[in-house]
Amino acid sequence: MAIIKQAQRQTLGQLIGANNPVVHVPDDSQRQYAWTKKEVDVFWSDIEKFKEARENGNESSSEYFIGPVVTITADSIQARSLLDGQQRLTTSTILIAAIRDALWGMKSAEGISSANNIQRDYIARKSGRKDPMEYFLVLSLFDRDFFRDHIQDWSEITGACPRIESPSRPSHRLIVDAYAYFRSKISNCLEMYEDAEARLDYLDSLRECLINGLVFVEIQTPSSSDANEVFETINSRGKDLSTVDLVRNFLMEKSRSTHEKDRVNDAWRSLLDGFERREEIEKFLRHFWVSKNGDVKSHSLYSIIRKQLSEHFDKRPQLYGVGAFSAELEGAAGRYAELITSNTGDLDFDASLAEVRAMSADALYPLLLSASGVVAYSELQPLLNASISYYVRWTVVGRRESTLLEENLFSAAKEIARGASIDEVVRKILGWIPDDETFLADFREASIPKQSQSRYLLSKIEQHLRLADEVHEEVVLGDGKVFVEYVYPQKPTDGTRLDDHDSWVSRLGNLTLLTGKKNASIAALQFPDKAHLYYDSALLVSSGTGLEELWNTQEKKWQTAGIEARQRRLAKIAVDVWPSGTEWL
């Protein structure tokens, strides 16, 4: 078993800043710089969102947890060998260098001074005029010289790196690409500011977010064998030291007795045993917190949990301590597992939960988790029905901003946790649901490119048609027995392609369901060649909703008027399938 000296919180500035032990990638490491534009773009987008939230005074966004790093740290702590975390630290250094160069490029005394400070504090410096350069991040043999030549060996006189060495390896080109990407993004942002003072403020704010806002957990090990074991655990078994692990470490830190530590371990055994995938535990932890406290973003979840629980534990441990929180977490985990697997034991409720899963409507779970802690599942059907109608009318069909829906549902979850009745919350949700006239208009124009959602909508309409015609065979949602059929094909044959093809192919009026396995050879056929599939289908949504109107028999071509006519008919059915009335109260 690996020996871990310690696992501690470190900001980016503490990992690669001056007066801290140098971080170097061992030469026997075969990892080179590997982040492509995709990863760099995600990194930049996350930094931008974090910076905006931090500047707006969002308490939950004071830190951005970016993941663990694994180091081999000798007892003398003169240097740290980096086994895991190279990509994030290298990319962060490249971004810091881009900020440095943007500051220098402003040609002002303050800009040049700030650029020099960034270089000396976070990239590289000389202790004395004749001393060798000290690099705060040292890459492995394959990238080391190139990284220094293009990023680290920066002149305070010229404001530039030598850049003598040409990219000779894929990793070199990726380093160049990442730097160019950041310079371009920073340049675009600076264009929004009219005066030099505002540009300096922007660059300084960006620097501060990186240096003091980006937070890692450094896992220090005494030897390479220990580090490799931790590395393999993280990367091969998929068990990151993420928010879940950080919360556990925090609870252990705050435990006042062996009994409390045992209570934490019991709760964590339940989490690890109760969910099939690590991602489900991460999602549960956020939804559990949201169900009690309202919205919080994933990247800031740990910092806000630590802050708020510390206040409770330090001030009133006898009223709400580590043991009470762990017990609450364990109980909620069991209910959450039942909710996401539609396994509560109440058949009607589980059928509705299957709809939530079919739509990937995760925003509903915090509300259901909060309510299930107050009343039995059998009493939650009106709440679930209203929530599903709200989600379908607002998000799936209406394509409205999902952020507002989430804020509303998360706020409702918090209200229940604070004592509001289920009936009160149902009434509130009914007030948020778009009315019938709005829903009809939305449905008539709706395109649903996501097949899981279109399958759900059509399956529910199919169930409604069967109930009306007293056909008792049930259509099961999302079990692979039915597939979404594009009547007018996704890839039509030559000469039959509609004008503005992309606007029509995913319209609900063009979609239906067929049983069995999808046959790709049939998909592109013209209507007369596959009409028998619809007419002979046992599914009423295919055989009885006017699919023949999509084809102009005389001119032998597809017609958009037929798509619109069928979609209007489906819209009238949809109003009854996902009602907005008060029948659930």
Disulfide bonds with the S-S distance in Angstrom:
none
